Amino acid sequence: MCAYHYVLAVLSITLSTIFNGDIYLTEALNGGFSVELIHRDSPKSPLYNFSETQFERMTNAISHSLNRVKHFYPQEYGVNYRVLQAPLTHNYGSYFMKFSIGTPSFDVMAHFDTGSNLIWLQCQPCKKCYSQTNPIFDPSKSKTYEVASCSSNACKLIKGSNCKKISLNSQCQYKISYGDNSVSSGDVGYETFTFGTNVKNSPTRIDKIIFGCGHDNHGVFNPISTGMIGLGNGVVSLTSQLGAAIDNKFSYCLALEHNIPSLLNFGEMLSGPGTVSTPLVSGSSSVFDYVNLKGMTVAGKRLDFLTLFGNTGKIILDTGSSFTFLPTNFYKKLESLVAAQIKLQRVTDKKLLPEGLKLCYKSSVLELKAPPITVHFDGANIVLNQYNTFALFDHGLLCFTFNIDDKISIFGNSAQFDFLVGIDRQKKIVSFKPTQCGKL
């Protein structure tokens, strides 16, 4: 039976507070639940702009991806601070998850990111908040909201947390900064989260999730977003908090077509014909998911990544960037192999090239016959097809969606289209399975 069609056996899990506020899961999710991922450019998305052209959409995707890279730079990265599935919306190469918080439930849509750790939302009263389209969550109206004390385990888990004294009580505070200089700060709290409200399965209620209730948030945030849902490898991400209840596993499948929902699953690992796996490896940050990239093959010619760059074969799996970023020397050799297989007119006028992209053709999707690229991870090979490596930027303009960065390597979401990607942080493996994600 497909993982996405499991019936939800347990509708809620609870967490208990013991020994100075330590939080532990007390029940496991049997069967889990599913949440849709909705592409930002889908007419179903609240972010959809009918007036935008394809060129404008792709230009925005480039801009976001180029800024996104800074999020992963080690010297700039700083944080002061079964099957479970949830709805996401794509925004310039990132996704949003729709769920509910509090009692009574309050609908929110937050930025979903496998490259971030902390969960945080904008909260009333807002001292300095970015403009938000939807109402802002007011914790004073929720029966299940609780501020974490300075002595709680929740406060200890968040790096850079500090303490605020209010009368005889103490309240834990967080502050998180991103590579683009965006900042969120406020109270560390516990709250009930409800997922799966817009899919076929019954909603799943999860009590006492640790999150940041942000009263001061400013920077580059989309007004439709109420905050951030971190699914990174850090201790306070959503996946880490669920931990044993989801067997420390989650998976996602990003549909190629923008108007077809994708899915996010927590708890299910991949198996069956066509599934390949590669080890998760440690990197410069404990938050990101790294794998070893050994090389790539085009038309029978292999480029060895390790030979070119010694021990720098680590690459980050990222759902937040549309594009894949590789070091200059490797990219140039790869581009040369790809271009040699395409017998079409290449665009050489830099004024016509989208920002940061270097390999473009005047062509229709049907005319372009881009070669498959075999990606060699440690112990796992996957084949990227044309839709993973080229995108339509304007009428008759198709561009290679790989780019250059010499500080960090990123395997972006376009390269992951129509792959079921499973991450098992207990066994420390990532699995890939070619899948028509829109048909799940």
Buried (B, 14 or more C-beta within 10 A) or exposed (E): EEBBEBEBEBBBBEBEBEEEBBBBBEEBBBBBBBBBBBBBBBEBBEBBEEEEEBBEBBBBBBBBBBBBBBBBBEEBBBBBBBBBBBBBBBBBBBBBBBBBBBBEBBBBBBBBBBBBBBBBBBBBEBEEBBEBEBEBBBBEEBEBBBBBBBEBBBBBBBBEBBEEEEEEEBBBBBBBBBBBEBBBBBBBBBBBBBBBBBBEBEBBBBBBBBBBBBBBBBEEBBEBBBBBBBBBBBBBBBBBBBBEBBBBBBBBBBBBBBBBBBBBBBBBBBEEEEBBBBBBBEBBBEBBBBBBBBBBBBEEEBBBBBEBBEEBBBBBBBBBBBBBBBBEEBBEBBBEBBBEEBEBEEBEEEEEBBEBBBBBBBBEEEEBEBBBBBBBBBEBBBEBBBBBBBBBBBEEBBBBBBBBBBEBBBBBBBBBBBBBBBBBBEBEBBBBBBBEBBEB
